[in-house]
Amino acid sequence: MKDRSILEELFSSKGRIRVMLAVFRLGEANISRVVRETGLHHSIVARHLRKLVEVGLLEERRYGRIRLFRVNYTNPKTIVIRDLIEALEE
């Protein structure tokens, strides 16, 4: 993973893109909500969320057993990716 760029990590998987888009739309969500939004299997969503946190695009907050994910806007690369996504969706 260290050899790959954030763009490669994000864009190498259609599922990862779907997960990232869902979190962008929702603002903050738990795994179950992202599963409903993407239609992907729970274990796949969990894996993609873990990877997106690992590369710094998402943040994870824990409240007991509940894990919430949101976009990490402190990472300047996230803002560039958001702008790219918005431009492509126009």
PyMOL Python script that loads the backbone (N, CA, C, O; Angstrom):
from pymol import cmd

cmd.read_pdbstr("""\
ATOM      1  N   MET A   1       0.823  -1.198   0.000  1.00  0.00           N
ATOM      2  CA  MET A   1       0.000   0.000   0.000  1.00  0.00           C
ATOM      3  C   MET A   1       0.857   1.248   0.000  1.00  0.00           C
ATOM      4  O   MET A   1       0.465   2.245  -0.606  1.00  0.00           O
ATOM      5  N   LYS A   2       2.015   1.240   0.654  1.00  0.00           N
ATOM      6  CA  LYS A   2       2.846   2.427   0.756  1.00  0.00           C
ATOM      7  C   LYS A   2       3.381   2.848  -0.603  1.00  0.00           C
ATOM      8  O   LYS A   2       3.708   4.019  -0.793  1.00  0.00           O
ATOM      9  N   ASP A   3       3.478   1.931  -1.548  1.00  0.00           N
ATOM     10  CA  ASP A   3       3.983   2.249  -2.876  1.00  0.00           C
ATOM     11  C   ASP A   3       2.920   2.920  -3.745  1.00  0.00           C
ATOM     12  O   ASP A   3       3.241   3.542  -4.757  1.00  0.00           O
ATOM     13  N   ARG A   4       1.679   2.795  -3.354  1.00  0.00           N
ATOM     14  CA  ARG A   4       0.585   3.298  -4.187  1.00  0.00           C
ATOM     15  C   ARG A   4       0.130   4.665  -3.703  1.00  0.00           C
ATOM     16  O   ARG A   4       0.133   4.944  -2.504  1.00  0.00           O
ATOM     17  N   SER A   5      -0.257   5.506  -4.638  1.00  0.00           N
ATOM     18  CA  SER A   5      -0.728   6.837  -4.282  1.00  0.00           C
ATOM     19  C   SER A   5      -2.184   6.767  -3.811  1.00  0.00           C
ATOM     20  O   SER A   5      -2.866   5.757  -3.984  1.00  0.00           O
ATOM     21  N   ILE A   6      -2.624   7.843  -3.227  1.00  0.00           N
ATOM     22  CA  ILE A   6      -4.012   7.925  -2.765  1.00  0.00           C
ATOM     23  C   ILE A   6      -4.962   7.765  -3.945  1.00  0.00           C
ATOM     24  O   ILE A   6      -5.991   7.100  -3.822  1.00  0.00           O
ATOM     25  N   LEU A   7      -4.633   8.362  -5.080  1.00  0.00           N
ATOM     26  CA  LEU A   7      -5.500   8.226  -6.256  1.00  0.00           C
ATOM     27  C   LEU A   7      -5.601   6.779  -6.702  1.00  0.00           C
ATOM     28  O   LEU A   7      -6.686   6.307  -7.040  1.00  0.00           O
ATOM     29  N   GLU A   8      -4.479   6.073  -6.706  1.00  0.00           N
ATOM     30  CA  GLU A   8      -4.522   4.659  -7.089  1.00  0.00           C
ATOM     31  C   GLU A   8      -5.377   3.872  -6.111  1.00  0.00           C
ATOM     32  O   GLU A   8      -6.152   3.008  -6.520  1.00  0.00           O
ATOM     33  N   GLU A   9      -5.242   4.164  -4.816  1.00  0.00           N
ATOM     34  CA  GLU A   9      -6.033   3.457  -3.812  1.00  0.00           C
ATOM     35  C   GLU A   9      -7.519   3.725  -4.015  1.00  0.00           C
ATOM     36  O   GLU A   9      -8.331   2.804  -3.925  1.00  0.00           O
ATOM     37  N   LEU A  10      -7.879   4.970  -4.288  1.00  0.00           N
ATOM     38  CA  LEU A  10      -9.294   5.316  -4.452  1.00  0.00           C
ATOM     39  C   LEU A  10      -9.838   4.786  -5.773  1.00  0.00           C
ATOM     40  O   LEU A  10     -10.877   4.125  -5.795  1.00  0.00           O
ATOM     41  N   PHE A  11      -9.158   5.066  -6.854  1.00  0.00           N
ATOM     42  CA  PHE A  11      -9.701   4.776  -8.173  1.00  0.00           C
ATOM     43  C   PHE A  11      -9.401   3.370  -8.686  1.00  0.00           C
ATOM     44  O   PHE A  11      -9.812   3.021  -9.793  1.00  0.00           O
ATOM     45  N   SER A  12      -8.695   2.560  -7.906  1.00  0.00           N
ATOM     46  CA  SER A  12      -8.426   1.192  -8.339  1.00  0.00           C
ATOM     47  C   SER A  12      -9.607   0.272  -8.083  1.00  0.00           C
ATOM     48  O   SER A  12      -9.576  -0.897  -8.469  1.00  0.00           O
ATOM     49  N   SER A  13     -10.644   0.781  -7.438  1.00  0.00           N
ATOM     50  CA  SER A  13     -11.790  -0.050  -7.088  1.00  0.00           C
ATOM     51  C   SER A  13     -13.091   0.726  -7.266  1.00  0.00           C
ATOM     52  O   SER A  13     -13.280   1.791  -6.678  1.00  0.00           O
ATOM     53  N   LYS A  14     -13.982   0.177  -8.082  1.00  0.00           N
ATOM     54  CA  LYS A  14     -15.294   0.813  -8.253  1.00  0.00           C
ATOM     55  C   LYS A  14     -16.046   0.859  -6.932  1.00  0.00           C
ATOM     56  O   LYS A  14     -16.739   1.832  -6.637  1.00  0.00           O
ATOM     57  N   GLY A  15     -15.906  -0.196  -6.140  1.00  0.00           N
ATOM     58  CA  GLY A  15     -16.578  -0.237  -4.838  1.00  0.00           C
ATOM     59  C   GLY A  15     -16.071   0.845  -3.912  1.00  0.00           C
ATOM     60  O   GLY A  15     -16.856   1.471  -3.199  1.00  0.00           O
ATOM     61  N   ARG A  16     -14.759   1.075  -3.912  1.00  0.00           N
ATOM     62  CA  ARG A  16     -14.182   2.113  -3.063  1.00  0.00           C
ATOM     63  C   ARG A  16     -14.680   3.481  -3.491  1.00  0.00           C
ATOM     64  O   ARG A  16     -14.945   4.337  -2.647  1.00  0.00           O
ATOM     65  N   ILE A  17     -14.809   3.695  -4.781  1.00  0.00           N
ATOM     66  CA  ILE A  17     -15.353   4.966  -5.279  1.00  0.00           C
ATOM     67  C   ILE A  17     -16.790   5.127  -4.798  1.00  0.00           C
ATOM     68  O   ILE A  17     -17.172   6.208  -4.352  1.00  0.00           O
ATOM     69  N   ARG A  18     -17.592   4.065  -4.884  1.00  0.00           N
ATOM     70  CA  ARG A  18     -18.988   4.131  -4.440  1.00  0.00           C
ATOM     71  C   ARG A  18     -19.077   4.445  -2.956  1.00  0.00           C
ATOM     72  O   ARG A  18     -19.933   5.223  -2.535  1.00  0.00           O
ATOM     73  N   VAL A  19     -18.198   3.843  -2.160  1.00  0.00           N
ATOM     74  CA  VAL A  19     -18.185   4.099  -0.719  1.00  0.00           C
ATOM     75  C   VAL A  19     -17.813   5.559  -0.455  1.00  0.00           C
ATOM     76  O   VAL A  19     -18.457   6.227   0.354  1.00  0.00           O
ATOM     77  N   MET A  20     -16.787   6.049  -1.128  1.00  0.00           N
ATOM     78  CA  MET A  20     -16.350   7.433  -0.932  1.00  0.00           C
ATOM     79  C   MET A  20     -17.445   8.409  -1.335  1.00  0.00           C
ATOM     80  O   MET A  20     -17.695   9.387  -0.630  1.00  0.00           O
ATOM     81  N   LEU A  21     -18.101   8.155  -2.461  1.00  0.00           N
ATOM     82  CA  LEU A  21     -19.195   9.022  -2.899  1.00  0.00           C
ATOM     83  C   LEU A  21     -20.341   9.020  -1.882  1.00  0.00           C
ATOM     84  O   LEU A  21     -20.931  10.065  -1.606  1.00  0.00           O
ATOM     85  N   ALA A  22     -20.649   7.860  -1.333  1.00  0.00           N
ATOM     86  CA  ALA A  22     -21.717   7.770  -0.337  1.00  0.00           C
ATOM     87  C   ALA A  22     -21.385   8.597   0.897  1.00  0.00           C
ATOM     88  O   ALA A  22     -22.245   9.310   1.414  1.00  0.00           O
ATOM     89  N   VAL A  23     -20.153   8.511   1.372  1.00  0.00           N
ATOM     90  CA  VAL A  23     -19.773   9.287   2.559  1.00  0.00           C
ATOM     91  C   VAL A  23     -19.762  10.781   2.230  1.00  0.00           C
ATOM     92  O   VAL A  23     -20.155  11.592   3.069  1.00  0.00           O
ATOM     93  N   PHE A  24     -19.326  11.157   1.042  1.00  0.00           N
ATOM     94  CA  PHE A  24     -19.408  12.566   0.636  1.00  0.00           C
ATOM     95  C   PHE A  24     -20.854  13.045   0.694  1.00  0.00           C
ATOM     96  O   PHE A  24     -21.129  14.118   1.231  1.00  0.00           O
ATOM     97  N   ARG A  25     -21.782  12.261   0.144  1.00  0.00           N
ATOM     98  CA  ARG A  25     -23.197  12.646   0.123  1.00  0.00           C
ATOM     99  C   ARG A  25     -23.804  12.701   1.517  1.00  0.00           C
ATOM    100  O   ARG A  25     -24.547  13.630   1.834  1.00  0.00           O
ATOM    101  N   LEU A  26     -23.495  11.716   2.348  1.00  0.00           N
ATOM    102  CA  LEU A  26     -24.108  11.602   3.667  1.00  0.00           C
ATOM    103  C   LEU A  26     -23.473  12.523   4.699  1.00  0.00           C
ATOM    104  O   LEU A  26     -24.122  12.888   5.679  1.00  0.00           O
ATOM    105  N   GLY A  27     -22.245  12.896   4.501  1.00  0.00           N
ATOM    106  CA  GLY A  27     -21.556  13.724   5.478  1.00  0.00           C
ATOM    107  C   GLY A  27     -20.900  12.890   6.568  1.00  0.00           C
ATOM    108  O   GLY A  27     -19.699  13.010   6.808  1.00  0.00           O
ATOM    109  N   GLU A  28     -21.677  12.057   7.218  1.00  0.00           N
ATOM    110  CA  GLU A  28     -21.178  11.144   8.239  1.00  0.00           C
ATOM    111  C   GLU A  28     -22.141   9.966   8.298  1.00  0.00           C
ATOM    112  O   GLU A  28     -23.358  10.145   8.241  1.00  0.00           O
ATOM    113  N   ALA A  29     -21.590   8.763   8.410  1.00  0.00           N
ATOM    114  CA  ALA A  29     -22.457   7.583   8.401  1.00  0.00           C
ATOM    115  C   ALA A  29     -21.761   6.403   9.049  1.00  0.00           C
ATOM    116  O   ALA A  29     -20.533   6.333   9.092  1.00  0.00           O
ATOM    117  N   ASN A  30     -22.565   5.477   9.554  1.00  0.00           N
ATOM    118  CA  ASN A  30     -22.012   4.217  10.049  1.00  0.00           C
ATOM    119  C   ASN A  30     -21.962   3.223   8.893  1.00  0.00           C
ATOM    120  O   ASN A  30     -22.454   3.505   7.800  1.00  0.00           O
ATOM    121  N   ILE A  31     -21.373   2.072   9.139  1.00  0.00           N
ATOM    122  CA  ILE A  31     -21.190   1.079   8.078  1.00  0.00           C
ATOM    123  C   ILE A  31     -22.532   0.657   7.486  1.00  0.00           C
ATOM    124  O   ILE A  31     -22.665   0.549   6.267  1.00  0.00           O
ATOM    125  N   SER A  32     -23.517   0.422   8.335  1.00  0.00           N
ATOM    126  CA  SER A  32     -24.827  -0.033   7.834  1.00  0.00           C
ATOM    127  C   SER A  32     -25.446   0.962   6.875  1.00  0.00           C
ATOM    128  O   SER A  32     -26.045   0.568   5.875  1.00  0.00           O
ATOM    129  N   ARG A  33     -25.311   2.238   7.164  1.00  0.00           N
ATOM    130  CA  ARG A  33     -25.872   3.262   6.277  1.00  0.00           C
ATOM    131  C   ARG A  33     -25.140   3.278   4.938  1.00  0.00           C
ATOM    132  O   ARG A  33     -25.763   3.431   3.887  1.00  0.00           O
ATOM    133  N   VAL A  34     -23.822   3.121   4.977  1.00  0.00           N
ATOM    134  CA  VAL A  34     -23.043   3.094   3.733  1.00  0.00           C
ATOM    135  C   VAL A  34     -23.404   1.848   2.924  1.00  0.00           C
ATOM    136  O   VAL A  34     -23.464   1.903   1.695  1.00  0.00           O
ATOM    137  N   VAL A  35     -23.644   0.725   3.605  1.00  0.00           N
ATOM    138  CA  VAL A  35     -24.068  -0.507   2.925  1.00  0.00           C
ATOM    139  C   VAL A  35     -25.375  -0.257   2.191  1.00  0.00           C
ATOM    140  O   VAL A  35     -25.515  -0.633   1.026  1.00  0.00           O
ATOM    141  N   ARG A  36     -26.337   0.375   2.862  1.00  0.00           N
ATOM    142  CA  ARG A  36     -27.639   0.661   2.218  1.00  0.00           C
ATOM    143  C   ARG A  36     -27.479   1.596   1.029  1.00  0.00           C
ATOM    144  O   ARG A  36     -28.117   1.400  -0.005  1.00  0.00           O
ATOM    145  N   GLU A  37     -26.633   2.609   1.167  1.00  0.00           N
ATOM    146  CA  GLU A  37     -26.440   3.584   0.098  1.00  0.00           C
ATOM    147  C   GLU A  37     -25.749   2.992  -1.131  1.00  0.00           C
ATOM    148  O   GLU A  37     -26.063   3.358  -2.263  1.00  0.00           O
ATOM    149  N   THR A  38     -24.807   2.078  -0.900  1.00  0.00           N
ATOM    150  CA  THR A  38     -24.014   1.551  -2.016  1.00  0.00           C
ATOM    151  C   THR A  38     -24.551   0.249  -2.583  1.00  0.00           C
ATOM    152  O   THR A  38     -24.300  -0.077  -3.743  1.00  0.00           O
ATOM    153  N   GLY A  39     -25.292  -0.499  -1.764  1.00  0.00           N
ATOM    154  CA  GLY A  39     -25.765  -1.804  -2.200  1.00  0.00           C
ATOM    155  C   GLY A  39     -24.678  -2.874  -2.165  1.00  0.00           C
ATOM    156  O   GLY A  39     -24.869  -3.968  -2.696  1.00  0.00           O
ATOM    157  N   LEU A  40     -23.553  -2.571  -1.551  1.00  0.00           N
ATOM    158  CA  LEU A  40     -22.453  -3.521  -1.448  1.00  0.00           C
ATOM    159  C   LEU A  40     -22.585  -4.351  -0.176  1.00  0.00           C
ATOM    160  O   LEU A  40     -23.300  -3.960   0.747  1.00  0.00           O
ATOM    161  N   HIS A  41     -21.908  -5.480  -0.119  1.00  0.00           N
ATOM    162  CA  HIS A  41     -21.929  -6.360   1.046  1.00  0.00           C
ATOM    163  C   HIS A  41     -21.199  -5.680   2.211  1.00  0.00           C
ATOM    164  O   HIS A  41     -20.242  -4.933   2.010  1.00  0.00           O
ATOM    165  N   HIS A  42     -21.673  -5.955   3.429  1.00  0.00           N
ATOM    166  CA  HIS A  42     -21.135  -5.331   4.637  1.00  0.00           C
ATOM    167  C   HIS A  42     -19.613  -5.508   4.753  1.00  0.00           C
ATOM    168  O   HIS A  42     -18.909  -4.543   5.053  1.00  0.00           O
ATOM    169  N   SER A  43     -19.105  -6.700   4.525  1.00  0.00           N
ATOM    170  CA  SER A  43     -17.664  -6.935   4.678  1.00  0.00           C
ATOM    171  C   SER A  43     -16.849  -6.162   3.645  1.00  0.00           C
ATOM    172  O   SER A  43     -15.732  -5.729   3.930  1.00  0.00           O
ATOM    173  N   ILE A  44     -17.400  -5.991   2.454  1.00  0.00           N
ATOM    174  CA  ILE A  44     -16.711  -5.220   1.415  1.00  0.00           C
ATOM    175  C   ILE A  44     -16.666  -3.750   1.790  1.00  0.00           C
ATOM    176  O   ILE A  44     -15.631  -3.098   1.646  1.00  0.00           O
ATOM    177  N   VAL A  45     -17.788  -3.227   2.272  1.00  0.00           N
ATOM    178  CA  VAL A  45     -17.836  -1.828   2.699  1.00  0.00           C
ATOM    179  C   VAL A  45     -16.868  -1.601   3.855  1.00  0.00           C
ATOM    180  O   VAL A  45     -16.153  -0.598   3.876  1.00  0.00           O
ATOM    181  N   ALA A  46     -16.839  -2.520   4.812  1.00  0.00           N
ATOM    182  CA  ALA A  46     -15.932  -2.391   5.956  1.00  0.00           C
ATOM    183  C   ALA A  46     -14.481  -2.342   5.483  1.00  0.00           C
ATOM    184  O   ALA A  46     -13.690  -1.542   5.983  1.00  0.00           O
ATOM    185  N   ARG A  47     -14.135  -3.187   4.532  1.00  0.00           N
ATOM    186  CA  ARG A  47     -12.767  -3.212   3.993  1.00  0.00           C
ATOM    187  C   ARG A  47     -12.427  -1.893   3.290  1.00  0.00           C
ATOM    188  O   ARG A  47     -11.341  -1.346   3.481  1.00  0.00           O
ATOM    189  N   HIS A  48     -13.361  -1.388   2.478  1.00  0.00           N
ATOM    190  CA  HIS A  48     -13.124  -0.127   1.772  1.00  0.00           C
ATOM    191  C   HIS A  48     -13.018   1.039   2.757  1.00  0.00           C
ATOM    192  O   HIS A  48     -12.163   1.909   2.592  1.00  0.00           O
ATOM    193  N   LEU A  49     -13.866   1.065   3.762  1.00  0.00           N
ATOM    194  CA  LEU A  49     -13.793   2.136   4.757  1.00  0.00           C
ATOM    195  C   LEU A  49     -12.455   2.106   5.489  1.00  0.00           C
ATOM    196  O   LEU A  49     -11.843   3.150   5.714  1.00  0.00           O
ATOM    197  N   ARG A  50     -12.008   0.925   5.856  1.00  0.00           N
ATOM    198  CA  ARG A  50     -10.717   0.777   6.528  1.00  0.00           C
ATOM    199  C   ARG A  50      -9.582   1.339   5.654  1.00  0.00           C
ATOM    200  O   ARG A  50      -8.709   2.060   6.138  1.00  0.00           O
ATOM    201  N   LYS A  51      -9.614   1.002   4.387  1.00  0.00           N
ATOM    202  CA  LYS A  51      -8.574   1.463   3.456  1.00  0.00           C
ATOM    203  C   LYS A  51      -8.630   2.985   3.294  1.00  0.00           C
ATOM    204  O   LYS A  51      -7.589   3.642   3.260  1.00  0.00           O
ATOM    205  N   LEU A  52      -9.839   3.547   3.194  1.00  0.00           N
ATOM    206  CA  LEU A  52      -9.975   4.994   3.026  1.00  0.00           C
ATOM    207  C   LEU A  52      -9.532   5.755   4.275  1.00  0.00           C
ATOM    208  O   LEU A  52      -9.014   6.867   4.169  1.00  0.00           O
ATOM    209  N   VAL A  53      -9.729   5.173   5.440  1.00  0.00           N
ATOM    210  CA  VAL A  53      -9.208   5.766   6.683  1.00  0.00           C
ATOM    211  C   VAL A  53      -7.686   5.666   6.681  1.00  0.00           C
ATOM    212  O   VAL A  53      -6.995   6.616   7.049  1.00  0.00           O
ATOM    213  N   GLU A  54      -7.171   4.520   6.267  1.00  0.00           N
ATOM    214  CA  GLU A  54      -5.726   4.274   6.235  1.00  0.00           C
ATOM    215  C   GLU A  54      -4.986   5.278   5.355  1.00  0.00           C
ATOM    216  O   GLU A  54      -3.897   5.726   5.711  1.00  0.00           O
ATOM    217  N   VAL A  55      -5.566   5.633   4.213  1.00  0.00           N
ATOM    218  CA  VAL A  55      -4.902   6.585   3.307  1.00  0.00           C
ATOM    219  C   VAL A  55      -5.227   8.035   3.651  1.00  0.00           C
ATOM    220  O   VAL A  55      -4.725   8.952   3.002  1.00  0.00           O
ATOM    221  N   GLY A  56      -6.061   8.251   4.665  1.00  0.00           N
ATOM    222  CA  GLY A  56      -6.320   9.599   5.155  1.00  0.00           C
ATOM    223  C   GLY A  56      -7.459  10.345   4.506  1.00  0.00           C
ATOM    224  O   GLY A  56      -7.622  11.541   4.749  1.00  0.00           O
ATOM    225  N   LEU A  57      -8.262   9.673   3.678  1.00  0.00           N
ATOM    226  CA  LEU A  57      -9.391  10.357   3.037  1.00  0.00           C
ATOM    227  C   LEU A  57     -10.620  10.427   3.943  1.00  0.00           C
ATOM    228  O   LEU A  57     -11.429  11.347   3.825  1.00  0.00           O
ATOM    229  N   LEU A  58     -10.759   9.462   4.839  1.00  0.00           N
ATOM    230  CA  LEU A  58     -11.868   9.450   5.789  1.00  0.00           C
ATOM    231  C   LEU A  58     -11.332   9.437   7.207  1.00  0.00           C
ATOM    232  O   LEU A  58     -10.188   9.056   7.457  1.00  0.00           O
ATOM    233  N   GLU A  59     -12.181   9.862   8.128  1.00  0.00           N
ATOM    234  CA  GLU A  59     -11.892   9.783   9.555  1.00  0.00           C
ATOM    235  C   GLU A  59     -12.900   8.840  10.180  1.00  0.00           C
ATOM    236  O   GLU A  59     -14.040   8.738   9.727  1.00  0.00           O
ATOM    237  N   GLU A  60     -12.473   8.160  11.215  1.00  0.00           N
ATOM    238  CA  GLU A  60     -13.369   7.254  11.942  1.00  0.00           C
ATOM    239  C   GLU A  60     -13.476   7.728  13.383  1.00  0.00           C
ATOM    240  O   GLU A  60     -12.472   8.013  14.035  1.00  0.00           O
ATOM    241  N   ARG A  61     -14.713   7.808  13.870  1.00  0.00           N
ATOM    242  CA  ARG A  61     -14.959   8.119  15.278  1.00  0.00           C
ATOM    243  C   ARG A  61     -15.730   6.959  15.876  1.00  0.00           C
ATOM    244  O   ARG A  61     -16.613   6.390  15.235  1.00  0.00           O
ATOM    245  N   ARG A  62     -15.391   6.613  17.104  1.00  0.00           N
ATOM    246  CA  ARG A  62     -16.045   5.487  17.778  1.00  0.00           C
ATOM    247  C   ARG A  62     -16.805   5.980  18.992  1.00  0.00           C
ATOM    248  O   ARG A  62     -16.319   6.789  19.782  1.00  0.00           O
ATOM    249  N   TYR A  63     -18.017   5.462  19.110  1.00  0.00           N
ATOM    250  CA  TYR A  63     -18.848   5.682  20.282  1.00  0.00           C
ATOM    251  C   TYR A  63     -19.262   4.299  20.765  1.00  0.00           C
ATOM    252  O   TYR A  63     -20.270   3.757  20.314  1.00  0.00           O
ATOM    253  N   GLY A  64     -18.491   3.734  21.674  1.00  0.00           N
ATOM    254  CA  GLY A  64     -18.753   2.360  22.085  1.00  0.00           C
ATOM    255  C   GLY A  64     -18.550   1.441  20.896  1.00  0.00           C
ATOM    256  O   GLY A  64     -17.466   1.385  20.316  1.00  0.00           O
ATOM    257  N   ARG A  65     -19.600   0.723  20.542  1.00  0.00           N
ATOM    258  CA  ARG A  65     -19.528  -0.193  19.396  1.00  0.00           C
ATOM    259  C   ARG A  65     -19.846   0.483  18.069  1.00  0.00           C
ATOM    260  O   ARG A  65     -19.628  -0.097  17.006  1.00  0.00           O
ATOM    261  N   ILE A  66     -20.352   1.689  18.128  1.00  0.00           N
ATOM    262  CA  ILE A  66     -20.737   2.409  16.906  1.00  0.00           C
ATOM    263  C   ILE A  66     -19.514   3.108  16.321  1.00  0.00           C
ATOM    264  O   ILE A  66     -18.786   3.818  17.015  1.00  0.00           O
ATOM    265  N   ARG A  67     -19.313   2.887  15.033  1.00  0.00           N
ATOM    266  CA  ARG A  67     -18.231   3.536  14.297  1.00  0.00           C
ATOM    267  C   ARG A  67     -18.842   4.441  13.248  1.00  0.00           C
ATOM    268  O   ARG A  67     -19.624   3.992  12.409  1.00  0.00           O
ATOM    269  N   LEU A  68     -18.486   5.718  13.294  1.00  0.00           N
ATOM    270  CA  LEU A  68     -18.972   6.683  12.317  1.00  0.00           C
ATOM    271  C   LEU A  68     -17.814   7.135  11.440  1.00  0.00           C
ATOM    272  O   LEU A  68     -16.697   7.347  11.913  1.00  0.00           O
ATOM    273  N   PHE A  69     -18.103   7.276  10.164  1.00  0.00           N
ATOM    274  CA  PHE A  69     -17.089   7.675   9.188  1.00  0.00           C
ATOM    275  C   PHE A  69     -17.510   8.988   8.549  1.00  0.00           C
ATOM    276  O   PHE A  69     -18.682   9.208   8.243  1.00  0.00           O
ATOM    277  N   ARG A  70     -16.519   9.855   8.356  1.00  0.00           N
ATOM    278  CA  ARG A  70     -16.782  11.126   7.679  1.00  0.00           C
ATOM    279  C   ARG A  70     -15.553  11.512   6.875  1.00  0.00           C
ATOM    280  O   ARG A  70     -14.460  10.989   7.089  1.00  0.00           O
ATOM    281  N   VAL A  71     -15.752  12.429   5.955  1.00  0.00           N
ATOM    282  CA  VAL A  71     -14.671  12.884   5.086  1.00  0.00           C
ATOM    283  C   VAL A  71     -13.657  13.657   5.927  1.00  0.00           C
ATOM    284  O   VAL A  71     -14.030  14.473   6.770  1.00  0.00           O
ATOM    285  N   ASN A  72     -12.390  13.394   5.692  1.00  0.00           N
ATOM    286  CA  ASN A  72     -11.309  14.076   6.398  1.00  0.00           C
ATOM    287  C   ASN A  72     -10.919  15.328   5.617  1.00  0.00           C
ATOM    288  O   ASN A  72     -10.045  15.284   4.752  1.00  0.00           O
ATOM    289  N   TYR A  73     -11.578  16.445   5.932  1.00  0.00           N
ATOM    290  CA  TYR A  73     -11.304  17.686   5.212  1.00  0.00           C
ATOM    291  C   TYR A  73     -10.021  18.363   5.666  1.00  0.00           C
ATOM    292  O   TYR A  73      -9.646  19.387   5.096  1.00  0.00           O
ATOM    293  N   THR A  74      -9.331  17.828   6.674  1.00  0.00           N
ATOM    294  CA  THR A  74      -8.033  18.380   7.048  1.00  0.00           C
ATOM    295  C   THR A  74      -6.951  17.916   6.072  1.00  0.00           C
ATOM    296  O   THR A  74      -5.853  18.472   6.044  1.00  0.00           O
ATOM    297  N   ASN A  75      -7.265  16.903   5.280  1.00  0.00           N
ATOM    298  CA  ASN A  75      -6.338  16.414   4.260  1.00  0.00           C
ATOM    299  C   ASN A  75      -6.609  17.196   2.966  1.00  0.00           C
ATOM    300  O   ASN A  75      -7.687  17.058   2.389  1.00  0.00           O
ATOM    301  N   PRO A  76      -5.663  18.006   2.503  1.00  0.00           N
ATOM    302  CA  PRO A  76      -5.894  18.808   1.296  1.00  0.00           C
ATOM    303  C   PRO A  76      -6.200  17.958   0.060  1.00  0.00           C
ATOM    304  O   PRO A  76      -6.874  18.423  -0.860  1.00  0.00           O
ATOM    305  N   LYS A  77      -5.713  16.724   0.035  1.00  0.00           N
ATOM    306  CA  LYS A  77      -5.994  15.849  -1.107  1.00  0.00           C
ATOM    307  C   LYS A  77      -7.475  15.494  -1.168  1.00  0.00           C
ATOM    308  O   LYS A  77      -8.023  15.282  -2.249  1.00  0.00           O
ATOM    309  N   THR A  78      -8.110  15.429  -0.024  1.00  0.00           N
ATOM    310  CA  THR A  78      -9.541  15.128   0.014  1.00  0.00           C
ATOM    311  C   THR A  78     -10.342  16.238  -0.659  1.00  0.00           C
ATOM    312  O   THR A  78     -11.309  15.972  -1.373  1.00  0.00           O
ATOM    313  N   ILE A  79      -9.939  17.463  -0.428  1.00  0.00           N
ATOM    314  CA  ILE A  79     -10.642  18.596  -1.024  1.00  0.00           C
ATOM    315  C   ILE A  79     -10.501  18.571  -2.544  1.00  0.00           C
ATOM    316  O   ILE A  79     -11.458  18.849  -3.266  1.00  0.00           O
ATOM    317  N   VAL A  80      -9.316  18.241  -3.021  1.00  0.00           N
ATOM    318  CA  VAL A  80      -9.086  18.140  -4.468  1.00  0.00           C
ATOM    319  C   VAL A  80      -9.946  17.020  -5.056  1.00  0.00           C
ATOM    320  O   VAL A  80     -10.541  17.187  -6.120  1.00  0.00           O
ATOM    321  N   ILE A  81     -10.012  15.898  -4.376  1.00  0.00           N
ATOM    322  CA  ILE A  81     -10.833  14.774  -4.850  1.00  0.00           C
ATOM    323  C   ILE A  81     -12.308  15.158  -4.846  1.00  0.00           C
ATOM    324  O   ILE A  81     -13.037  14.830  -5.783  1.00  0.00           O
ATOM    325  N   ARG A  82     -12.757  15.857  -3.792  1.00  0.00           N
ATOM    326  CA  ARG A  82     -14.150  16.317  -3.746  1.00  0.00           C
ATOM    327  C   ARG A  82     -14.448  17.231  -4.934  1.00  0.00           C
ATOM    328  O   ARG A  82     -15.480  17.086  -5.591  1.00  0.00           O
ATOM    329  N   ASP A  83     -13.536  18.179  -5.210  1.00  0.00           N
ATOM    330  CA  ASP A  83     -13.740  19.095  -6.339  1.00  0.00           C
ATOM    331  C   ASP A  83     -13.770  18.334  -7.656  1.00  0.00           C
ATOM    332  O   ASP A  83     -14.567  18.662  -8.535  1.00  0.00           O
ATOM    333  N   LEU A  84     -12.921  17.329  -7.810  1.00  0.00           N
ATOM    334  CA  LEU A  84     -12.911  16.511  -9.023  1.00  0.00           C
ATOM    335  C   LEU A  84     -14.241  15.782  -9.176  1.00  0.00           C
ATOM    336  O   LEU A  84     -14.823  15.768 -10.261  1.00  0.00           O
ATOM    337  N   ILE A  85     -14.714  15.186  -8.106  1.00  0.00           N
ATOM    338  CA  ILE A  85     -15.985  14.452  -8.149  1.00  0.00           C
ATOM    339  C   ILE A  85     -17.128  15.390  -8.513  1.00  0.00           C
ATOM    340  O   ILE A  85     -17.969  15.061  -9.350  1.00  0.00           O
ATOM    341  N   GLU A  86     -17.154  16.567  -7.877  1.00  0.00           N
ATOM    342  CA  GLU A  86     -18.210  17.532  -8.175  1.00  0.00           C
ATOM    343  C   GLU A  86     -18.164  17.979  -9.624  1.00  0.00           C
ATOM    344  O   GLU A  86     -19.208  18.110 -10.263  1.00  0.00           O
ATOM    345  N   ALA A  87     -16.975  18.214 -10.152  1.00  0.00           N
ATOM    346  CA  ALA A  87     -16.830  18.641 -11.554  1.00  0.00           C
ATOM    347  C   ALA A  87     -17.297  17.541 -12.504  1.00  0.00           C
ATOM    348  O   ALA A  87     -17.928  17.835 -13.520  1.00  0.00           O
ATOM    349  N   LEU A  88     -17.001  16.288 -12.194  1.00  0.00           N
ATOM    350  CA  LEU A  88     -17.397  15.179 -13.052  1.00  0.00           C
ATOM    351  C   LEU A  88     -18.894  14.906 -12.999  1.00  0.00           C
ATOM    352  O   LEU A  88     -19.465  14.389 -13.960  1.00  0.00           O
ATOM    353  N   GLU A  89     -19.536  15.251 -11.877  1.00  0.00           N
ATOM    354  CA  GLU A  89     -20.965  14.995 -11.735  1.00  0.00           C
ATOM    355  C   GLU A  89     -21.828  16.091 -12.341  1.00  0.00           C
ATOM    356  O   GLU A  89     -23.043  15.925 -12.449  1.00  0.00           O
ATOM    357  N   GLU A  90     -21.228  17.208 -12.737  1.00  0.00           N
ATOM    358  CA  GLU A  90     -22.006  18.313 -13.325  1.00  0.00           C
ATOM    359  C   GLU A  90     -22.510  17.977 -14.704  1.00  0.00           C
ATOM    360  O   GLU A  90     -23.179  18.797 -15.333  1.00  0.00           O
TER     361      GLU A  90
END
""", "prot")
cmd.dss("prot")
cmd.show_as("cartoon", "prot")
cmd.util.cbc("prot")
cmd.orient("prot")
